[in-house]
Amino acid sequence: MQKTDAYRIVLKPVLTEKASWEQENRNLYRFEVAQGTNKIEIARAIETLFDVKVNQVRTQNRIGKIRRKGAMFARTPVRKFALVTLSEGKIDLL
């Protein structure tokens, strides 16, 4: 897999307090990924981008919430997250 394809799959890392704790204690990293990707594509993209060995990939689809602005209703976008557990190596996200 080329890096340009990997950048289309892995959109951005999730940097929250919980994600930081998981990185330190569980060697688990969270990424926002493209909507139509599967676990195998995500694992290959992470291995290509960061030169690490991926052990497990879990995914979450988060449905957008309904928001109101005046009389109008809108839905926030649907997002897909990947929880990647590494067997070897670490990723420096900052």
Secondary structure, 3 states (H helix, E strand, C coil): CCHHHHHHHEEEECCCHHHHHHHHHHCEEEEEECCCCCHHHHHHHHHHHHCCEEEEEEEEEECCCEEEECCEEEECCCEEEEEEEEEECCCCCC
